[in-house]
Amino acid sequence: MSQVEPRTAAKRLISGLPLAAELSQWLKPGHAVPIGGYSLDRLTEALPDWIATAEVARDSAVLARPRRILIIGYLRWWLEYACALGLLLSGMGHTVEVGFLPFQRWALPLEPFDVRRQRIYLRRVLGRLSPRVGIRDLGAGRRHNLPLALEEDLEALSRIDVQYTLMREILDLSAGTPDSELMALRRRRNRAAAWAVTDLLSQNAYDAVIVPNGSVLEFGAIYRTARHLGVPVVTFEFGEQGERMWLAQDAEVMRLDMSDLWQARGADWLTESEMAAIQTLEQARRGGRPWANFGRLWQAAESQGAQAARRQLNLDPARPVVLLCTNVVADSLALGCELFTEGMAGWLALTVRYFADHPEAQLVVRVHPGELLGAGHTSVEIVQGTLPQLPPHVTVVPPESPLNTYDLMELAHFGVTYTTTAGLEMAMNGVPVVVSGNTHYRGKGFTHDPDSAQEYLATLDRLLKEPLRRRLDPRLAELAWRYAYLFFFEYPLPFPWHVEHFWENVAAVPLEAMLDPAQRAPYQAALDALVGLPIDWNRRTGPGSAA
């Protein structure tokens, strides 16, 4: 039996005493942050000015449809964001509450005594928001018998949480393993969040619950619970663009479901300026150059040309090249998107096994450069575990390779993807694409979309028999360009505060400016959507629009 550290033993001994945590917290100098907790010093400093600004604005606010809103704040950066957003919506005239959770780390257990102290600390800091913004402590819900369907949802979510945390899809959940211990922690945390939110939503009527992400961790538990209770939920996240927000109503925003936008505008031809905008972005992505408010470089090196890539990988020009582009393993944009394999890992293994038996073709596996940022079960390891002896006609391009992916696209007879946006870009460049995960651009008319493993393998067989250098029908490639413009420029709604750069953004576009109706006009669509009002997908806000 492992020995308990003396300080931990003392905490456990006194944790049951009434007001022990409260007394311990208040006796600390300056009410210090508890062990295992987190500081809100920057928020504490900003709150007095924010609150005063919101109070002045609210006194003169006139809203035709004021709403009652609950915003979820969990983890320091999202809680800071929730407070600013809450004061903004309150200043506009809405009734707003912020629900918070006390944990700093989602993958490490914390002594109940320290959790209580952190809750006291957070209530003290956040209490300053009252009465303009109400505070709801979601850290101590009473036990419930949850509906079976919700329990099953939470169990699936907890597994996703473990994959997301460990950055690998293949888990060992047998008793006593580290994976099973993390699974037990995530199961407890998600169920406790569901209990607390069930209490709150059963006793209070909200027009919308605003949840960051909504696909992982307690964010996912709260989203699923609200949906099971029939309460409207808005999920939001941020991608690579500054001044833009992804947003979904009664859906997980990480699925990037553009169905409503595509239905509204998918039949519209792009204007000359809209086509110029998406072509310029695509050229920047291809060349590894920054562009406009996109904050990411997509390639480590500029294009050297398709023939240079062919020589570097020693590819035979007489045999078809199939380009497989991976996702980052266990990225939240890919988890839960399986259709007929066990996640991306299962799809990758199925595909390399197929091509190992088809030496008439050449498979190039381009591992996502984003895997350099993680330390989980990598795509390279998945391939090595599937094919310990890599046949010469199967090539793996590791994430650190400077080889430009767009040069490989020019060589491709066809492409195979799970959910990565590279599949959309292949179609834009005339390359037929087979999509095997439940991604947003699947089923839009310009990809091959098998629904089973048998249909997937049959599609590979059929495409390999197509003549070399056969390109996608130009009408379908044009459809892909049209979709890409809407995805990059119209689906993300204009909004000035990005969570990754929140403090810089709020300094550049302060709360005072956002509470001025004239200055917030460019962002009104996002603000309306956040409180659950319908989104007008016919509006145009992209760089090619006249708006």
Protein Blocks (a to p, Z undefined) as FASTA:
>chain_A
ZZddfklmmmmmmmmpghklmmmmmmpghiiacehiacfklmmmmmmmmmmmmmmmmmmg
ccfbdcddddddehjklmmmmmmmmmmmmmnopacdddddfbfbfkbccdfklmmmmmmm
mmmmmmmmpmkbccddfkbccdddddfklmmmmmmmmmmmmmmmnopabdcfbghiaklm
mmmmmmmmmmmmmmmmmmmmmmpccfbdcdehjlgcjklmmmmmmmmnopacddddddfb
ghiacddehiafklopaklmmmmmmmpccdfklmmmmmmmmmmmmnopaehjbfbdfbfb
dcebjklmmmmnopafkbccdddddddehiaklgopafkbghjklmmmmmmmmmmmmmkb
ccdddddfklmmpccdcfklmmmmmmmpacfkbccddfklmbdfklmmmmpmbdcdfklm
klmmmmmnopacddfbdcfkgonlpaccdfbfklmmmmmmmmmmpcehiacdfklmmmmm
mmmmmmmmmmpccdfbdfklmmmmmmmmgfklmmpmklmmmmmmmmmmmnopacdfkbcf
bfkbmZZ
